[in-house]
Amino acid sequence: MQENMNETFQNLAALEAPKRNCALVYLKLILLPTLAYLYFLLGFLGILHFKVGIHSVVLIGFIYIVSLIFAKHNGEFGVCTFRRYSKEFQTELHEYVSKNLMPIGGKMKSNASFENFIDTYAKGIRNDNYASVAASIFPTMGILGTFISIALTLPDFSSQSAGALENEISLLLSGVGTAFYVSIYGILLSLWWIFFEKRGLSRFDRDVALIQNSTAALFWTKEEIEQAYLQENLQNFERIGKMFERLSSNDFFERLGKSIETKFKLFDEMLSLEATAVKRGAEHIKEGMEALSRSQDRQRDLAVIHEDILTKLSLFNESTTSLHVRLMHSNEAMLKTNEELLRTLKETHMMQGDSTANEEVESLKESLKIIDAETEEIIQKMDALK
């Protein structure tokens, strides 16, 4: 589909008309209004030998300014703008087609309308409201200008003499003559506008027709959609007919019976395998429960042994505590005995004063120190056992 679109747009680019300078087209549209206005302006200045009033020149100038504004919305200028931006037109058309693609019967085309796209695109080239009123607004403004000119030049006819009245009538007729120049200018601009408007629209329609013919392969038509749906329905009916033929044949029922029988065999095998798996699972669960029961019994025995150990440790702790207390008492009694013995020895030393007694006292002190050290060591070991 993408290759088809690229080829179509390449062919579309080959159909492009030669581009024109839109500035020259604009100058062509305002050429006659400008020349006509200059002609009346020269008459007002006295260069040309016909009389034009100041009010007529002003009103014609106002219509001329309006024509300059409306010229950009003429069909001739619009078709020039359309051809100038042909690349942008192709880009927008490509996006429009890509956005509305729809597959039917294996083909991919745009389901949108080319006419809707070209109408929307044309509205962006010019203002249709200006174009629709331009052909009637110029003569209307000319007639309005004529009546304004007559109203400005109309005398009051208050003269009593025949000569003054003839003079006022001549002024009226001369004013009416110059007032009609405004209507002539408006009608002239209307004819000029209509000519180039129709000419531009015909060129635009011709360009659009060429583009539509070149891009016809990218858009679904109503007939193509109906034909594609009809063909697709016929293919569906053919497939349904073939399916019924297969269903009504004996080979189909034989294959169906064999397939069902094979599936039932597979289902029986699956049931037997599932029963075996359930049986093995139950055995494993039973073995696990027995192992768990044995471990609970062992844990219970370990708890009893642990309690027995704690009891014996408690008894041992109590025994060592009582032994430690008794040793403390014995040590205190021994210390008291030693102190009394030392005091006795000192008294004896004082009474005797010989060296032999001193040696015995010193030996006795050493023995007592050794006994004290051994006693403290026993007490420390007992504390460590606690």
Secondary structure as UniProt FT lines:
FT   HELIX           2..14
FT   HELIX           22..29
FT   HELIX           31..45
FT   HELIX           54..70
FT   HELIX           71..73
FT   HELIX           75..84
FT   HELIX           86..99
FT   STRAND          101..104
FT   TURN            105..106
FT   STRAND          107..110
FT   HELIX           114..125
FT   HELIX           128..153
FT   HELIX           162..214
FT   HELIX           216..218
FT   HELIX           222..248
FT   HELIX           250..352
FT   HELIX           355..385
//
